[in-house]
Amino acid sequence: MSHITNTLSSLSASATDEGSSTLRSLNRDWAVLCESTRAGDAVAHWSHEHLHFEGARTPQDVVDRITGLFRRGAWEQHDQAMLFLLRRVQESGSDRDLAWCTAARVMLPKAVSMAKSQQRDGIRWDDIVSSMFSALFEVVGTYPLERRPRGVFANIAMDTLVLAQKTLAADYDNRSVLQEIGDTLLPLAGDRAAALLPSVGPDPATQAQLADCLVRAVELEIVSRDEPELSSDDPRAELLSLVMWAVDIQALKISDAQRIASYYLDSSATPERTPRTRRSMGSEGARLRQRASRAVRPLREAALQTRRSAA
């Protein structure tokens, strides 16, 4: 009974938490989707195909129907309704993305509740939210329909929590590694072989170095052509300089440099914008984390080797 009570309370968790820019973005996108004529047409078809969606006109109507089944404890009907959406997610129909977003939306309050349980010192709330939702979208898109047709809500929730915890651990482990590498190599900034920036105020030489670093990064397709200009007080400058140094000494492959940059760099100076790998919130986000994690390893080894050589 306590399990059911806890789960029901999680359905009441706020889905409009203003403390997360990722959640605000998801809510804006959902509002637009619910106003979409195309989405309304797809829901109209669903209302004729599934008994519990009868009369539904918008994606939010579908979410409300499924949530209502859960609140009433109609577990079998709830599983059937969720499986209806999940099957469409794994098919190639025109309503695939709509079904994906709708199934994820059903789980959103639970995801928010689980994200709150993962709050730790030193981890940004929005990073926790982003990791949780990235994991949720991947789990929804890969749910084993035939093997786990019962307890769909609980299965998705547990799989999401496990995946989010793994990706958060890998994410913050490697962020700290990047910071450690940068701190270690900073004394070598005077060596032209190590193109790291000295931690001093901006001057023409520094700005020229930044511009050259960005141009070479664009030429090697490590960053896109619309990457904003760098400044000496921009955290991107340290990271990009570090990555380009590793490329220059052939300690890092171009492909690995691209993975690190695509995950750890933000393409905008706007504080409210989340990193580019988290904007889509699809399964690719978790894969990019894993690739970035692997790509950091040769960078760490290069830093250690440089420290030994400089000693």
C-alpha positions as CSV (number, residue, x, y, z in Angstrom):
1,M,0.0,0.0,0.0
2,S,2.9,2.4,0.8
3,H,4.3,1.8,-2.7
4,I,1.1,2.8,-4.3
5,T,0.8,5.8,-2.1
6,N,4.3,7.0,-2.9
7,T,3.8,6.5,-6.6
8,L,0.5,8.4,-6.5
9,S,2.1,11.3,-4.7
10,S,4.8,11.4,-7.4
11,L,2.1,12.0,-9.9
12,S,1.3,15.3,-8.1
13,A,4.9,16.5,-8.4
14,S,5.2,19.9,-10.2
15,A,5.6,19.7,-13.9
16,T,6.2,23.4,-14.1
17,D,9.2,23.8,-11.8
18,E,10.6,27.2,-12.7
19,G,13.9,26.3,-11.2
20,S,14.9,24.4,-14.4
21,S,15.4,26.0,-17.8
22,T,15.2,22.5,-19.3
23,L,11.8,21.9,-17.8
24,R,10.5,25.4,-18.8
25,S,11.6,24.6,-22.4
26,L,9.9,21.2,-22.3
27,N,6.7,22.8,-21.1
28,R,6.8,25.5,-23.8
29,D,7.3,22.8,-26.5
30,W,4.5,20.8,-25.0
31,A,2.1,23.7,-25.1
32,V,2.9,24.3,-28.7
33,L,2.4,20.6,-29.5
34,C,-1.0,20.6,-27.9
35,E,-2.0,23.5,-30.1
36,S,-0.8,21.8,-33.3
37,T,-3.5,20.8,-35.8
38,R,-1.5,17.9,-37.0
39,A,-1.2,16.5,-33.4
40,G,-4.9,17.0,-33.0
41,D,-5.6,15.0,-36.1
42,A,-3.3,12.1,-34.9
43,V,-5.1,12.1,-31.5
44,A,-8.4,12.0,-33.2
45,H,-7.3,8.7,-34.9
46,W,-6.1,7.4,-31.6
47,S,-9.5,8.1,-30.1
48,H,-11.1,5.8,-32.6
49,E,-8.4,3.1,-32.1
50,H,-8.2,2.9,-28.3
51,L,-11.2,2.8,-26.0
52,H,-9.6,4.9,-23.2
53,F,-8.8,7.7,-25.6
54,E,-12.4,8.1,-26.9
55,G,-13.2,11.8,-27.3
56,A,-9.6,13.0,-26.8
57,R,-8.7,16.0,-28.9
58,T,-5.2,17.0,-27.8
59,P,-2.1,15.2,-26.6
60,Q,-2.8,16.6,-23.1
61,D,-6.2,14.8,-23.2
62,V,-4.4,11.6,-23.8
63,V,-2.1,12.3,-20.9
64,D,-5.0,13.1,-18.6
65,R,-6.8,9.9,-19.6
66,I,-3.7,7.7,-18.8
67,T,-3.1,9.6,-15.5
68,G,-6.7,9.1,-14.6
69,L,-6.4,5.3,-15.1
70,F,-3.4,5.3,-12.8
71,R,-5.1,7.3,-10.1
72,R,-8.0,4.9,-10.1
73,G,-5.7,1.9,-9.8
74,A,-6.8,0.5,-13.2
75,W,-3.4,-1.1,-13.7
76,E,-4.2,-3.3,-16.6
77,Q,-6.0,-0.6,-18.6
78,H,-3.1,1.8,-17.8
79,D,-0.6,-0.7,-19.2
80,Q,-2.7,-1.2,-22.3
81,A,-2.9,2.6,-22.9
82,M,0.9,3.1,-22.4
83,L,1.7,0.1,-24.6
84,F,-0.5,1.7,-27.3
85,L,1.8,4.7,-27.3
86,L,5.0,2.7,-26.9
87,R,4.3,0.6,-30.0
88,R,3.9,3.7,-32.1
89,V,7.2,5.0,-30.8
90,Q,9.0,1.9,-32.1
91,E,7.2,2.0,-35.5
92,S,7.9,4.3,-38.4
93,G,4.4,5.9,-38.6
94,S,3.8,9.7,-38.9
95,D,2.7,9.8,-35.3
96,R,5.8,8.3,-33.9
97,D,7.3,11.5,-32.4
98,L,3.9,12.5,-31.0
99,A,3.5,9.2,-29.3
100,W,7.1,9.5,-27.9
101,C,6.5,12.9,-26.5
102,T,3.1,11.9,-25.1
103,A,4.4,8.8,-23.4
104,A,7.3,10.8,-21.9
105,R,4.8,13.5,-20.8
106,V,2.8,10.9,-18.8
107,M,6.0,10.1,-16.9
108,L,7.1,13.7,-16.5
109,P,5.9,14.3,-12.9
110,K,7.5,11.0,-11.8
111,A,10.8,12.1,-13.5
112,V,10.7,15.4,-11.7
113,S,10.1,13.6,-8.4
114,M,13.1,11.3,-9.1
115,A,15.3,14.2,-10.1
116,K,14.6,15.8,-6.7
117,S,15.8,12.7,-5.0
118,Q,19.1,13.0,-6.8
119,Q,20.0,16.5,-5.6
120,R,23.6,16.6,-4.3
121,D,26.1,19.3,-3.4
122,G,28.1,20.4,-6.4
123,I,25.6,19.2,-9.0
124,R,23.4,21.8,-10.7
125,W,19.7,21.2,-10.5
126,D,19.2,21.8,-14.2
127,D,21.9,19.2,-15.0
128,I,20.0,16.6,-12.9
129,V,16.8,17.5,-14.6
130,S,18.4,17.3,-18.0
131,S,20.0,13.9,-17.3
132,M,16.7,12.5,-15.9
133,F,14.7,13.6,-19.0
134,S,17.4,12.4,-21.4
135,A,17.3,9.0,-19.7
136,L,13.5,9.0,-19.8
137,F,13.3,9.6,-23.5
138,E,15.8,6.9,-24.2
139,V,13.9,4.4,-22.0
140,V,10.6,5.3,-23.6
141,G,12.1,4.8,-27.1
142,T,13.7,1.4,-26.3
143,Y,11.1,-0.2,-24.0
144,P,10.9,-4.0,-24.4
145,L,7.3,-4.3,-25.3
146,E,7.0,-8.1,-25.5
147,R,9.2,-8.9,-22.6
148,R,7.7,-6.4,-20.1
149,P,4.0,-5.8,-20.9
150,R,3.0,-5.4,-17.3
151,G,3.9,-2.7,-14.8
152,V,4.9,-0.4,-17.6
153,F,4.9,2.8,-15.4
154,A,7.1,1.2,-12.7
155,N,9.4,-0.3,-15.2
156,I,10.0,2.9,-17.1
157,A,10.5,4.8,-13.9
158,M,13.1,2.4,-12.5
159,D,15.0,2.1,-15.8
160,T,15.0,5.9,-16.1
161,L,16.4,6.3,-12.6
162,V,19.1,3.7,-13.1
163,L,20.2,5.2,-16.5
164,A,20.1,8.8,-15.1
165,Q,22.3,7.9,-12.2
166,K,24.8,6.2,-14.5
167,T,25.0,9.2,-16.9
168,L,25.2,11.7,-14.1
169,A,28.1,9.8,-12.5
170,A,29.9,9.7,-15.8
171,D,29.1,13.3,-16.6
172,Y,30.4,14.8,-13.3
173,D,33.3,12.5,-13.1
174,N,34.6,13.6,-16.5
175,R,33.8,17.3,-15.8
176,S,36.0,17.1,-12.8
177,V,38.6,15.3,-14.8
178,L,38.6,18.1,-17.4
179,Q,39.0,20.7,-14.7
180,E,41.8,18.8,-13.2
181,I,43.6,18.5,-16.5
182,G,43.2,22.2,-17.2
183,D,44.5,23.1,-13.8
184,T,47.5,20.7,-14.2
185,L,48.5,22.2,-17.6
186,L,47.9,25.8,-16.8
187,P,51.6,26.4,-15.7
188,L,52.6,25.4,-19.2
189,A,50.7,28.2,-20.8
190,G,53.9,30.0,-21.6
191,D,55.0,27.1,-23.8
192,R,53.7,27.6,-27.3
193,A,53.3,23.9,-27.6
194,A,50.6,24.1,-25.0
195,A,48.0,26.7,-26.2
196,L,46.3,27.1,-22.9
197,L,45.3,30.6,-21.9
198,P,47.0,32.4,-18.9
199,S,44.5,33.5,-16.3
200,V,45.2,37.2,-16.7
201,G,43.1,40.1,-18.0
202,P,42.3,40.3,-21.8
203,D,44.9,41.9,-24.1
204,P,45.3,42.0,-27.9
205,A,47.7,39.0,-27.9
206,T,45.2,36.9,-25.9
207,Q,42.3,37.9,-28.1
208,A,44.4,37.0,-31.2
209,Q,45.2,33.6,-29.6
210,L,41.6,33.0,-28.9
211,A,40.6,33.9,-32.5
212,D,43.2,31.6,-33.9
213,C,42.1,28.8,-31.6
214,L,38.5,29.2,-32.7
215,V,39.4,29.4,-36.4
216,R,41.4,26.2,-36.3
217,A,38.6,24.5,-34.3
218,V,36.1,25.4,-37.0
219,E,38.4,24.3,-39.8
220,L,38.8,20.9,-38.1
221,E,35.0,20.8,-37.5
222,I,35.5,20.5,-33.8
223,V,32.9,23.3,-33.4
224,S,30.4,24.6,-35.8
225,R,30.8,27.8,-37.9
226,D,28.3,29.6,-35.8
227,E,30.2,29.1,-32.5
228,P,30.2,32.5,-30.8
229,E,33.5,34.3,-30.4
230,L,35.6,33.5,-27.4
231,S,36.6,35.9,-24.6
232,S,39.2,35.4,-21.9
233,D,36.6,35.1,-19.2
234,D,34.5,32.6,-21.1
235,P,34.7,29.0,-19.7
236,R,34.6,27.7,-23.3
237,A,37.9,29.4,-23.9
238,E,39.8,27.2,-21.4
239,L,38.1,24.0,-22.6
240,L,38.6,24.7,-26.3
241,S,42.2,25.7,-25.8
242,L,42.8,22.5,-23.9
243,V,41.2,20.3,-26.6
244,M,43.1,22.1,-29.4
245,W,46.4,21.7,-27.5
246,A,45.7,17.9,-27.3
247,V,44.9,17.8,-31.0
248,D,48.1,19.8,-31.8
249,I,50.4,17.4,-30.0
250,Q,48.4,14.4,-31.5
251,A,47.3,13.2,-28.1
252,L,43.6,13.4,-29.1
253,K,42.0,12.3,-32.3
254,I,39.8,14.8,-34.2
255,S,36.8,12.6,-33.7
256,D,37.4,12.5,-29.9
257,A,37.9,16.3,-29.8
258,Q,34.6,16.7,-31.6
259,R,32.9,14.5,-29.1
260,I,34.3,16.4,-26.1
261,A,33.4,19.8,-27.7
262,S,29.9,18.7,-28.7
263,Y,29.1,17.6,-25.2
264,Y,30.9,20.1,-23.0
265,L,30.7,23.3,-25.0
266,D,27.6,25.4,-25.0
267,S,27.0,27.1,-28.4
268,S,25.5,30.2,-26.8
269,A,26.5,32.8,-24.2
270,T,22.8,32.9,-23.1
271,P,22.8,31.6,-19.5
272,E,19.2,30.2,-19.8
273,R,20.1,28.0,-22.8
274,T,21.1,24.4,-22.0
275,P,24.0,22.6,-23.7
276,R,23.4,21.5,-27.2
277,T,23.4,17.8,-26.3
278,R,20.5,18.3,-23.9
279,R,18.2,20.4,-26.1
280,S,16.8,17.4,-28.0
281,M,16.4,15.3,-24.9
282,G,16.4,12.2,-27.1
283,S,18.3,9.0,-26.7
284,E,21.3,10.6,-28.5
285,G,22.0,12.6,-25.4
286,A,22.9,9.6,-23.3
287,R,25.0,8.2,-26.1
288,L,26.9,11.4,-26.4
289,R,27.7,11.4,-22.7
290,Q,29.2,7.9,-23.0
291,R,31.3,9.0,-26.1
292,A,32.5,12.1,-24.3
293,S,33.4,10.0,-21.3
294,R,35.6,7.7,-23.5
295,A,37.1,10.6,-25.3
296,V,38.3,12.2,-22.1
297,R,40.6,9.3,-21.3
298,P,43.3,10.0,-23.9
299,L,43.2,13.7,-22.8
300,R,43.9,12.6,-19.2
301,E,46.8,10.4,-20.3
302,A,48.3,13.3,-22.3
303,A,48.1,15.6,-19.3
304,L,49.8,13.0,-17.1
305,Q,52.6,12.5,-19.7
306,T,53.1,16.2,-20.0
307,R,53.4,16.6,-16.3
308,R,56.0,13.9,-16.1
309,S,58.0,15.5,-19.0
310,A,57.9,18.9,-17.4
311,A,59.0,17.7,-14.0
